[in-house]
Amino acid sequence: MPNPYASLIHAWERRLNRVDQDRRLTAFDWGSEWLRATPVNGLGPWSPEAPASAIVEALRDWNTRVLRESERFFAYEPVREYRREGDWLRFDSPVETPYPENRQVVARWFPAPGRKAVVVVAQWNADEQGHWGLCSLLQRAGIAALRVSMPYHDRRMPGGLKRAEYTVDSNIGRTIHAARQAVADIRAALDWLEQEGYTSLGIVGTSLGSCYALLTSAHEPRLRVNVFNHVSEYFGDVVWTGLATWHVRDSLAGYLDQDQLREVWRVISPASYLDTYARLARETGKRSLLIWARYDPCFLPQFSREVVASFRRLGLPFEAHGLPCGHYTIGRWPFKYMDAGLIVRFLRREL
């Protein structure tokens, strides 16, 4: 029997999705040059005439090598100079890209006395002020917040773009490279917080930022408290099935199916690092808050439930809350207050 409430939320989600008229289909590209620029190479060349199945197999092998050496893959050179200008922090990204705008990390600083601080990573296509309200709430709660712009977002967006397409794109290699850059940028931000005297550190990631947050925390013992706001195990599943990424799927569909996409993007999928995260959690006492939306057309609820089940199977200490909303509506009244309340209470208690 149809659920009237679910139908109402889904209709609201579709209306909010249609607000963005700047989506564009980009040409599909395997993006092998982006992968050969990473610390874990070994991606062999293939001829232009190679069938997609052969290229997928090569990328599957490359992913397997990276996962065996993920510490090296996500390693980064320490930043030599941080530039503080009032409430803004800037530094050069530890990961090189060919786009000058994207090379400089931009972060808004919400200081608070004490030693508690979090890095805040917003959702895909968040504007420069995304999550400032949450950061202000944390600041008033006595928790400093550093809101870090993701690669290709707001001031880091290359000229000619209207959206942060290069972080989630039909260019397979560039999407992976953007995730690796995001992890390096977050880790460099943690270095700065330590230099400023903050010793109790956490992270709050939303949607795409949640994915980046888990990839980072699986390799970061300093992140003891973790908030994952919208959760899914596989990057490729979200892109293939999500309402927000239908245009990316349209570009991918002529070359890959869902299972293949999951394989070529394994290195940026949380599922690949849950065991690593669990081992580090047992060593360092990590605590986690998982928030998901029960009527989410972007991170489908079954994918979120899989994450919750995996945390339970691994014996991780965590809280999980399924809010009665969708992906876009979590940012609307009254759900945004429910979401913020869960996050602030958890951080105040655990940091």
Number of C-alpha atoms within 10 A of each C-alpha: 3 6 7 9 12 16 12 12 21 20 12 15 23 14 12 13 14 11 8 10 7 9 16 13 15 16 11 17 15 19 16 18 12 17 21 16 14 18 15 19 13 14 16 11 11 12 7 6 6 9 11 13 12 11 18 18 14 18 24 20 15 19 21 16 17 21 17 11 13 21 13 13 18 21 16 19 11 14 16 8 10 14 11 13 10 8 11 14 19 17 20 18 24 22 21 15 17 8 13 12 17 24 20 20 26 25 23 22 22 21 19 17 11 13 17 21 29 28 26 27 28 26 19 20 18 17 15 18 12 17 19 18 11 21 26 18 19 24 19 13 14 17 26 26 29 26 29 23 28 32 29 24 25 21 17 20 21 19 10 6 13 14 20 21 21 21 23 21 24 25 22 22 21 22 21 25 23 23 25 23 25 29 27 22 28 26 26 22 25 24 15 19 22 16 10 10 12 18 17 19 23 27 28 25 22 21 21 24 27 28 27 26 28 27 27 25 25 22 19 18 16 17 27 20 22 28 27 25 25 28 29 28 25 22 23 24 20 23 24 23 16 19 18 23 16 16 18 23 23 14 19 25 14 10 15 16 13 16 11 17 23 22 20 27 21 24 26 26 24 24 21 18 22 20 15 15 25 19 16 19 23 13 10 14 16 23 21 23 20 22 23 31 25 21 23 26 20 24 27 23 19 12 18 22 18 15 21 22 12 16 21 12 9 13 12 20 15 15 15 16 15 16 17 17 25 26 25 21 20 23 16 11 9 11 17 17 14 14 19 19 13 18 22 18 12 18 24 13 7 14 18
